[in-house]
Amino acid sequence: MPTSLNCPVRHTQIHTDCGFLSLMMSSLLVPDGKVFPQSRKKYRKEHLLSRIDLDELMKKDEPPFTFPKTLEEFEYGFNEYGQLRHIKTGEPFVFNAREDLHRWNQKRYEALGEIITQYVYELLEKKCNMTKAILPVDATEDEPTSFIYLSPDALSNPSKLLVLIQGSGVVRAGQWARRLIINQDLDSGTQIPFITRAMADGYGVMVLNPNENYLEVEKPARSSPLPSPTEPSDEPAEKRERKDDKEGKKKREFYEKYRNPQKETETERIPIRENGSSEEHVLYVWDHFVSKAAAKNVFIMAHSYGGLSFVELMNQREMQVKNRVCAVALTDSAHNIWLQETSKGTQDWMQQHCCNWVSSPEPLDTPLDPMLPDCPRVSAGTERHELTSWMSFNSIFRFFSEVLEVKEDEEAEETSNTVTTRSSSLKSKHQDL
């Protein structure tokens, strides 16, 4: 510990150690080295803080928020198993790259997440042969836009169409959970296994993008001219004292947060027309794409908040959904039929056409007690919310196949009955003649 506690503050080196700063404050130092009674504590703290170059202190404590722009620059890559690994060491991603700098580590993680988003887009386009469809469909050149991904036969497949809707948050088209992509693998965290399986089974596929709701732009810097120090103030002395106290308080609060020195960039969000929320996005895609698709049987898979958005779609387009959708697979859905005020008809339809795989310690597909009178609930075979989609992978496609088989059997029976009835009618008419 430094021994120069009785020397003037101006000759004392300021350390970044919080304990040392606190000790200096408690020592009640002033420029001439004298120690004042405890009653002068407020003055002494303010005086000490005024002598600390907080900007320099903070810069030493937290590195700048400048991060690599590619996976290669991050020195990470995906191996043959779809796992993110360090190129040199082969180790998994390490969140705490710098100890005791949580905000910096979080910013680094988010920067990597943005790279992952672009990487998944590339996989959708190159591995899955999907193309972007821009939203709104009639967007002008100068307005913000979003997009979804379509398989080559998404609109033309006459038989089956699968629509994928993820949950809320930072995940974009093609992702279930960023955490899984970074810490586990691509199969569990992305929608790509569902897309490739669906295509192999003869489905057209639409990948929605319900969290791309706005364009974020940096706010222009605001310039506030400072008053000339030579100008006399018209403020009463009492008001000036209150202002000085307020400024002193701000300085102390600033010091207390010195470990987070870098100011966040101020931005504003420009909403994307008719796609400003997950619910708006799902409704828009239904109206402009799903409802116009040629597929006789539409299947929907929705995770977490995506389930809420689907139920809201039913509230807005109940008869259309009932006429077009064959089955809906939900995974840990966030919907609530009471809070969303769904109709009795919607609840009855969901009972027959939906299944919700929820996080549970029970084995996969174990029936669970329904919490609300909407759709059957079964175990996803995991207690981790973000894993429910991947763990239910095979069960979901089996569910779709079984529902479609029952529907086709019913349609075949109806056709057979119609032919039999028509034949009987003709025979009876012939006998009358």
N, C-alpha and C positions, 0 to 999 in steps of 0.2 A: 504493500500500500504506500502511496506517496507520503513523504514526510514534510512537504512544504505547505502545511495547512495554515501557517501564520504569515505566509508571504502574500503580497498583494495579488488579487485575482488576475490582474493584467499580466503577471509574470508566471502564472500557473498554467500548465498544459491541460487542456480540456480533453478528457478521455470519453470514449463511447460507452464506458461501463456505467450502467444505471446506478449501481451501488455507490460508485465514486461520486457521481453527480449529486446523489441524495446526501452523501456525507458532506460535500462542499456546501450544500444548501443549509444543512443542519448546523454547520460551523459558523454560519451567520457572518460571512466575510464581507467586507466593504473595501473600497480602493486603498485606504490607508492601513489596512490590516487589523483594524480594531474589531472586537466582538461586541455586538449589541445585545441587550436583553431580549427574551423571547417575545415581548410585546411588539418588537419591530420586525417580526418574522415576514410579514407580507412585503414590506419594503425590500428586505434583503433578498427574498426570492426573485422579485421583479428585477432587482439590480443585477443579480447573477445571470438571469435569463437574457437580459439585454446585452450581456457581454459574450454570450455563446453564439457562435455562427451556426445557427441551426441547419441551414442549407448544407454546409459542408459536413456537419456531423451526420446528417441523414444520408448523404450520398455515400459516405464511407460504410454505412450500415446496410444499405440495400442497393444491389446492382440495378442498372437501367433495364427497362422492359423491352429489350431488343432480343428477339429470338430467331432461330433459323426459319427459313421459308420452305424447306423441303425435308422429306424423311432422311435423305442422304446427308444433309447438313446437320440434322439432329443426330446423325450416326445411328439411326435405327432402321430396321427393315422387317418385312414379314418373311418368315421361313416357309418351308414346304408344308408345314402344318397350319399355316395361317396365323402363327403366333408372332407378336411384335417382339423383336430381340435386338439388343445392341450389336452393331456390326462387328465391333472388335472383341467384345468380351462374351457375347452370346447370352448376356443376362437380360431378364425381363426389365420393363420400364421401371425406373425409380422415381417416385413422386418427389421425395425430399432430397432433391439434388443439392440443396444448401440448407443446413440445419438452422432452425429458428427464423427462417424467412418464409413463412407460410404464404404470404401474399405473392411473393415473387415465384414460389413454386407453383401456386395456383395459376398464375398468368402463363407460366411456361407450359403447364398442362393444357390450358385452353388454346395456346398457340399450336401445340401438337394436335389437338382435337380438330382445329380448322384444316390442318394438312390431311388428317384422316378423312374428313368429309370429302375433300377433293379426290382422295385416293379411291373412296367408295364410288364416287361418280364415275371415275375412270373404269372401275370394274363393271358397273352397270352397262356402260357403253361398249366396252371391249369384250368382256367375258360373256355378258348376257345379251349383247346385240340390241340394246334398248336405245331409244331416241328420246330427246327432250320435246315436250310440248309446252309452249310458253303460255303463261297466264298473266292477265286476262287474254282471251283469244283475240280480242280486238285492241290490244295495247298500242298506244302511240309510242313514238321513238323516245320521247322525253319523260315517260312515266315509269315508276318502278315496277318490276315484273318478278314473277316467280315461275316455277315450272314443275311438271311431273314427268315421270318416265313411262314410256309405252313400249311393249313388245311389238314386233313387226305386225302381228295379227290381232293386237288388242281391240281394234275397232271392227275388224272383219271376221274374226273367228265366229262361225255360226253356232257353235255348241257351248263352249265354256269360257268364262272370263273370271279371273281372280283379281280382286282389288285389295291392296295392302295398305293399312293405315297404322302408323306408329303412334307412340304416346307423345307427351309434351316435352318441352325443354330444348336442349341444344341439338338433339338428333335431327338429321335432315333425311332426304329421300334415300332409301336403301338401308337405313340403320334402325336397329331396335334399341341398342344401348352403347354409347361411346365407351363407358367403363369396361364393358365386356370386350370390345374390340381391342382396347389398349392392354388390358390386364389378362384376358383369357385368349380369345381367338376370333377370327373373322366369321366362322360358322355360327357361333353363339350370339355375336353382337350385330350381325348384318342380316338383311332379308335375302341375301343371295341364294342360300340353300332352298328357300321357299320358291324363289323365282325359277331356278333351274329344275327343281322337281315339278313345278306346275307346268313348265314348258314341255318337259318330258312326258307328262300325263295328258298333253293336248289342250292345255289352257292358254288363252291369251292372258296377258298380265298388265295391270296398271299399278304403278308405285306412286303413291301420293306423297305430298310434301307439306304437311299441315302446319309446320312451325316456321316456314319461310313466309312471314306475314308483313314484313316491312323492309325498307331500305334505310340503313343507319348511316347518317352523314355527320361529319364533324361540324360543330357549331363554329361560326366565325368568332374570332377573338374580340372580346368587348374591351374597348379602350375607355378608361375613366380618368380624365385629366385630374392631376393632383393640384390642390390650391397652392399658390405661391406662399412660401414660408414667411415672406415679408408682409403679407396681407394681414391686417388686423382682423380678429374674429369678432363677429357680432353676438356670439353666443354668451349667455350668462356664465359666470365662473362655475356655478354649481353644475350646470349642464356639461361644461367641459370636463369637470372632474368625473362625472358619471361616464362620459365617453372614454376618458383615460382608463377608468376602472375596467370598462368593457373591453378595451383593446388589450389591457394587461391580462384579462381572463382568456382572451383568444390566444395570446402568446403562450400562456401556460398550457392551454389545451393542445396547442400546436406542439409544444415540447413533449407532452405526455404521449403524443402519437408520432414521436420522431422516428420510430421504427418503420413507419409507412410514409416516407417523405414524398414520393413521386405523385404528383397530381394526376388523377384520372382524366383522360381526354373527354371533354364534354361533347356529347352527341345528341342528335335528335332523330326521331324515327318517323319516316314517311310511310304510312300504311299502303299496302298493295290493294288496289281497288277490288272489292268483293272477295278478298282473300285475307282480310285483316285479322282473322282468328282461325283456329283449327275448325270450328264449326262452320264458319263461312266457307272455308276452303273445301271441305267435304261436300257441302251443298253445291258449290260452284262446279266441282268436278263431276258430280252426279248429273247436273243439268246439261253440261256442255260436252261430256264424254261418255259416262256410263250409260245414260239413258239413250244415247245415240249409237251405242255399240250393237253389233249384230247378234251377239251371243244370246241364245235362248235361256241359258242358265248362268246367273251371276252369283259368284261366291265372294264373301267378304271376310277378311281376317283383320281384326283390330286389337291393338294392345293398349292397355291402361287408358289414358285420356282419349285415345282413338275410339274406344267403346262408347264413351260419352258423346263424342261427335257423331257416331253412327246413330245412336238413339235420338239425337237432335235431328238428324236427317229423317228418321222415321216420323218424328213429330211434324216436320215440314212437308214430307212427300210420302205419306203413309201408303196410299193406294199404289203409287208407282213402285215402291220398294216391295210391297207384297206381291205385285204382279211379276216382278223381274228377278228378285233375289231368291235363290234356292236354299242357301244355308249361310249362317254367320258363325264364325269361330272367334271367340273373345278370349284374351289372356289377361287375367287380373284386371278386368275392366273397371274403370272409374265411374261408370254410369250409375244413375240412381233414378228409378222410374217415378218415385214420388216427388223428388226435388225437381225433376224435369217435366213433371206433370204429363206423363204419357197416358194415352187413352187405353180403355179396357181392351179394345181391339188390338192395339199394339202389344200389350202384355200377353194376350192369348197367342198372337202370332209368334212372339219371341219364345214362348214355351215350346212351340212345335218346331221352330227352325233355328234356334240359337243354342250354343253351349259355351259355358265360360270355364276355362281352365284357370284355377286360382292357386296362389301360393299356399302350400299346405305341407305338413310333415307326412301326410298319408301317401301311400304308393300312387303312382301315376294312374289316372282314370278312376280312382276311387270316388264313388258318388258322395257328395257332401250335402248337408242340410241347406236348403235355399234360404237366403236371408230376406229376399223380397220375392213376390209372386211374378217373376219375369221369366228367367231362363234357368235350365238346370246348371248346377255347379259341380265340377269334378276337380280332383287334385291334379296339379301340374307336376307333381312329383318333386317339387323343390319349395323351399321356404324363401327363396330369393326372388323378389318381384321381377327384376330385370331378366331372369333366366326362364320365366314361365313360357315364353314363346318357343324358345329353342327346345326345352324339355318336352313340349307338347307336339313337336314337329310331326312325328309319324301318326300320332293320334288324330291330329287335325285333318290330315289328308285321308285317313281312314273314315273319319266322320263325313267329310265331303262325299266320298265315294258311296257310302251307305245311303246318305240322303238322296243322292242323285239316282241310285239304283231303285230305291223305293218310288221316287217320282216317276221314273221311266216305266216301272211295272204298273203303276196306277194309270198312267197315260195309255199304255198298251191295253190294259183291261177296259178302259173307257172306249178306246177305239174298237176293240172287239165287241163290246156290248152295242155300240152304235151300229156296226155292220150287221150284227145278229138281229137287232131290232128292225133295221131297214129291210133285211132279207125276209123276216117274218111278215112285215107289212106288205111287201110285194107279193108274197105267197098267198096271204089272205085276200088281197085284192084280186089276184088271178083266179082264186077259187070262187069269188063272188061273180066274176064274169062267166 
